[in-house]
Amino acid sequence: MTTKERIAEAGLTLFHERGYNGTSVQDIVAAAGVPKGSFYNHFSSKETLGLDAVERFSGSLALEALSGPAPSPIARIEANLRHRVALAGRNDYARGCLLANLAAEIPAHSPALSEAVREHLQRWQTALAETLREAQEAGEVARTVSAEALADYLVSGFEGAMSRARLVRDRQPLDGFLDVTFATVLARPAG
């Protein structure tokens, strides 16, 4: 692993564990095992590293799995959400979602970081909306609510459940959200 990758991975881990404001450049270089000067050889600022962390974290969220012919659209949505639950479970639900954590923590401090978080959450919502439209066309989901509104509900509700899971360090809020969502909001229409 290169020095830049060690710094980037340490930053991602610490931002996720302690938050952006709770992590210093010194914390990052100590965790990466590199001198402080090495940080600035690869990243111009903590904010730049934060932008890199958003990209790295977003890459683990498997958005590409939402598109494609198989399995069914609703199965792809459920797999995407359950993948996110499994990622959170790797840390006993203590970290939550980095994107939601950053959204709650930094809007006033970094317009660039806020925009990156907003963009990645919007990318997820857009991918969900496209898959939900497919599900509606396939008759898997009722058309009583637009795909865009359903996608907004999924992102907002899931991130809220993720925050609660982080608070209680248990997957129950996530399981409860998914169980109710798939039994009601995304249930196959009758008849």
Sequence and secondary structure as in RCSB ss.txt:
>XXXX:A:sequence
MTTKERIAEAGLTLFHERGYNGTSVQDIVAAAGVPKGSFYNHFSSKETLGLDAVERFSGSLALEALSGPAPSPIA
RIEANLRHRVALAGRNDYARGCLLANLAAEIPAHSPALSEAVREHLQRWQTALAETLREAQEAGEVARTVSAEAL
ADYLVSGFEGAMSRARLVRDRQPLDGFLDVTFATVLARPAG
>XXXX:A:secstr
  HHHHHHHHHHHHHHHH STT  HHHHHHHHT  HHHHHHH SSHHHHHHHHHHHHHHTT GGGGSSSSS HHH
HHHHHHHHHHHHHHTTTTSS  HHHHHHHH TTT HHHHHHHHHHHHHHHHHHHHHHHHHHHTTSS SSS HHHH
HHHHHHHHHHHHHHHHHHTSSHHHHHHHHHIIIIIT     
